[in-house]
Amino acid sequence: MRMTAERFEALTAAFGADPSHWPAAERDAAWAFATAHDEASDVVQRAAALDRALDAAPRPAPSPMLLARVTAAAPLARSARRAWRWLTGAGIGVGLAAACAAGVAVGALYSPAVTAAFSAAAQTSDDAVAEVTGLTDDAG
């Protein structure tokens, strides 16, 4: 974007002399303009003088009535309700996903192939114990 003298003056009038306060989208173009044009130095000096005057000005505390009006008009309660509604929905979704995962795990665990494999392994284990200890079911 090309920076003009008018736009540069508007930027410094609105955001002050400190380049870090200038809009990020225009900062590079404004800085390039400031370094390339002699008249920009005067504009920055005027903005810096205004910045110093504003910084030195007393800042009265807002009245309790103004604070109450601003607080009452704040949209925090509405956004908190939306966040709570979203979190509730997310919690329900996580719960349903966990229930589905548990169902898949139980289904896989008790499928005929897995049950047969466990039965065969248990029988082999029982046979191995009987062979090592010398105990068999017919000896009983």
Backbone torsions as a table, in degrees:
resi	resn	phi	psi	omega
1	MET	NA	140.8	-179.1
2	ARG	-90.7	129.8	-179.9
3	MET	-92.5	131.9	176.6
4	THR	-106.1	165.0	178.8
5	ALA	-63.0	-38.5	179.7
6	GLU	-64.6	-44.0	-179.8
7	ARG	-67.4	-38.7	178.9
8	PHE	-62.9	-42.8	177.7
9	GLU	-63.7	-40.7	178.6
10	ALA	-64.3	-40.4	178.5
11	LEU	-62.1	-49.1	-177.7
12	THR	-68.9	-32.6	177.1
13	ALA	-67.6	-37.2	-177.2
14	ALA	-84.0	-37.6	-171.1
15	PHE	-115.2	-5.2	177.3
16	GLY	91.1	-174.4	-174.5
17	ALA	-85.3	-18.1	-177.3
18	ASP	-77.1	115.7	-178.1
19	PRO	-59.5	-25.7	179.8
20	SER	-68.9	-16.2	177.6
21	HIS	-89.9	-11.7	179.8
22	TRP	-72.3	151.8	177.8
23	PRO	-58.3	134.8	-176.1
24	ALA	-57.7	-35.4	-178.1
25	ALA	-66.6	-24.3	-177.1
26	GLU	-113.5	-1.9	-173.3
27	ARG	-60.3	-47.8	-178.2
28	ASP	-63.3	-44.4	179.9
29	ALA	-65.3	-39.3	179.6
30	ALA	-67.3	-40.8	179.0
31	TRP	-65.5	-41.3	177.2
32	ALA	-62.1	-40.8	177.8
33	PHE	-63.7	-43.8	-178.1
34	ALA	-62.7	-37.6	-178.7
35	THR	-80.4	-20.7	-176.1
36	ALA	-96.1	-16.1	-174.6
37	HIS	-122.2	129.1	-178.9
38	ASP	-65.7	-36.3	-178.0
39	GLU	-66.8	-19.5	178.3
40	ALA	-65.9	-30.5	179.0
41	SER	-60.9	-42.3	178.4
42	ASP	-64.7	-40.2	-179.9
43	VAL	-63.5	-43.8	-179.6
44	VAL	-66.7	-39.2	179.1
45	GLN	-64.4	-40.4	177.4
46	ARG	-65.0	-41.6	179.0
47	ALA	-65.4	-38.8	178.9
48	ALA	-65.9	-38.5	177.5
49	ALA	-63.9	-41.4	177.5
50	LEU	-65.5	-41.1	177.1
51	ASP	-57.5	-46.2	-179.7
52	ARG	-63.0	-41.1	179.7
53	ALA	-64.8	-42.0	179.0
54	LEU	-67.8	-37.4	177.9
55	ASP	-65.5	-33.5	-178.5
56	ALA	-81.7	-17.6	-177.4
57	ALA	-67.4	144.3	178.2
58	PRO	-67.1	146.1	179.4
59	ARG	-113.7	96.5	-179.5
60	PRO	-67.8	147.7	177.7
61	ALA	-72.6	143.7	178.5
62	PRO	-68.2	150.6	-179.3
63	SER	-71.8	154.7	177.2
64	PRO	-58.7	-33.8	179.1
65	MET	-65.8	-41.6	178.3
66	LEU	-65.1	-43.4	177.7
67	LEU	-59.1	-42.3	179.8
68	ALA	-64.1	-40.7	179.3
69	ARG	-65.6	-43.1	-179.5
70	VAL	-66.2	-43.0	179.8
71	THR	-63.5	-40.9	179.8
72	ALA	-66.3	-31.6	-177.9
73	ALA	-85.8	-7.3	-176.6
74	ALA	-68.5	139.1	-177.7
75	PRO	-85.3	16.8	-175.2
76	LEU	-60.0	-43.8	-177.0
77	ALA	-61.5	-41.9	-179.4
78	ARG	-65.7	-43.7	-179.0
79	SER	-69.7	-30.8	177.0
80	ALA	-66.5	-39.4	177.2
81	ARG	-63.2	-41.1	178.8
82	ARG	-63.8	-42.5	179.5
83	ALA	-63.2	-42.2	-179.9
84	TRP	-63.8	-42.0	178.4
85	ARG	-62.3	-41.0	179.7
86	TRP	-66.1	-44.0	-179.9
87	LEU	-64.2	-37.7	177.5
88	THR	-62.5	-45.9	178.0
89	GLY	-62.3	-39.8	178.8
90	ALA	-65.6	-39.3	178.6
91	GLY	-63.5	-42.0	177.4
92	ILE	-63.3	-42.1	179.1
93	GLY	-62.3	-42.2	178.6
94	VAL	-65.0	-40.7	178.6
95	GLY	-62.5	-44.1	178.1
96	LEU	-64.5	-39.1	178.4
97	ALA	-64.5	-39.4	178.8
98	ALA	-66.1	-40.1	178.2
99	ALA	-63.5	-41.2	177.5
100	CYS	-63.4	-43.5	-179.9
101	ALA	-63.4	-40.1	178.4
102	ALA	-64.6	-40.7	178.0
103	GLY	-62.6	-42.0	178.2
104	VAL	-64.5	-42.5	-179.3
105	ALA	-64.1	-44.3	179.5
106	VAL	-66.7	-41.4	178.5
107	GLY	-61.4	-40.9	178.9
108	ALA	-69.2	-37.1	-178.0
109	LEU	-67.3	-37.3	-176.3
110	TYR	-104.8	22.1	175.9
111	SER	-71.7	154.2	-177.1
112	PRO	-56.5	-38.6	-178.0
113	ALA	-66.6	-42.6	-179.3
114	VAL	-69.5	-41.7	179.8
115	THR	-62.2	-41.5	178.5
116	ALA	-64.6	-40.1	179.6
117	ALA	-65.4	-41.2	177.8
118	PHE	-65.5	-39.6	179.3
119	SER	-64.0	-42.5	179.6
120	ALA	-65.2	-40.8	179.8
121	ALA	-66.5	-39.3	179.6
122	ALA	-66.9	-41.3	179.0
123	GLN	-64.0	-43.3	179.1
124	THR	-62.5	-39.7	180.0
125	SER	-66.0	-43.9	178.7
126	ASP	-62.7	-41.2	178.6
127	ASP	-63.7	-40.9	-179.3
128	ALA	-66.1	-40.1	178.9
129	VAL	-65.4	-42.3	-179.6
130	ALA	-64.5	-39.5	-179.5
131	GLU	-66.5	-41.0	-177.9
132	VAL	-71.3	-39.5	-175.5
133	THR	-89.4	-14.7	-179.7
134	GLY	82.7	7.9	179.1
135	LEU	-96.3	135.4	175.1
136	THR	-132.0	167.6	-178.7
137	ASP	-70.1	-28.2	-178.0
138	ASP	-78.2	-15.8	-178.3
139	ALA	-76.6	-19.2	-171.4
140	GLY	-54.2	NA	NA
